Structures are given as structure tokens and as C-alpha cells.
Amino acid sequence: MAERIELDALHQFYKSLNNLVGTESMLIIYEHYKGTQLNFPVHLYDRKVTAQLVLKEFNGHNQHELARKYGYSQKWIQMVMREAKEDK
């Protein structure tokens, strides 16, 4: 399938996607999602699941490390800890 397409004629979005994931994967994504408007979440990890992980992994001194690990702000980590404390 990849041999039949003109890479130079691709829409700029698909050129970028092609460069990122390769032609075969780009075509699979195209076939699956063409015509669909997609919005990707800013965070890779689910907020509720991450909050549970943070509560489990927090040792009192690793707030910055957890924020970086999960891609959330330190302020959000503090909020998770505060809410957990209030719920007790």
C-alpha cells in the first residue's frame, strides 16, 4: 500500500505524521481516523489513576519527582495530597 502513494503530494499533516511514525503506520492511522476531528489530551496519564499512584508513591520528599514522572504540576500533586488529607 505504501508504494502507491506520492509522499510529496501528502497534506502537510500527513507528511508530518509520516515523518513521525513512518508510512505504513501513517496509512493505518489515516484509514482508521480519516474525517475525524481528534483532540489529544495534554496529559499522557489519566488524572484519577495518577492521583492514586501519587498517593501510593509519595514519600514526603518526592513531589517534584512525581510531577515530572507523570507530567503534572507540583501544584496538582499538592492538591492531590491536600484532598487526600481532607478526606481522612
C-alpha positions, -999 to +999 in steps of 0.1 A: +000+000+000+028+024+009+044+021-026+013+035-043+012+069-026+030+101-036+048+113-004+055+147-019+017+153-025+007+144+010-012+170+031+012+187+055-004+170+085+001+136+069+037+145+059+044+153+095+027+122+107+046+101+081+079+116+093+070+108+129+057+072+126+066+060+091+044+055+060+027+022+070+017+035+104+006+068+089-017+050+064-032+029+092-039+060+112-053+077+081-076+048+073-089+045+108-094+082+116-099+100+083-125+126+086-125+125+124-115+156+144-092+145+171-082+163+203-053+147+222-053+151+260-025+173+273-016+146+299-005+111+289-018+096+321-054+096+334-059+121+362-078+097+386-054+068+382-024+091+385-038+106+417-040+071+432-004+064+421+009+096+435-008+088+469+009+054+468+043+066+458+046+099+477+072+096+504+071+132+518+100+144+497+094+134+461+068+158+450+089+173+422+099+138+410+063+126+408+052+158+390+079+152+364+073+114+362+036+118+354+036+151+336+015+171+361+024+202+380+038+202+416+007+223+424-015+195+412+005+170+433+000+192+464-037+194+456-040+156+455-021+153+488-043+180+504-076+164+492-064+130+505-056+145+538-091+163+540-109+130+531-094+112+561 
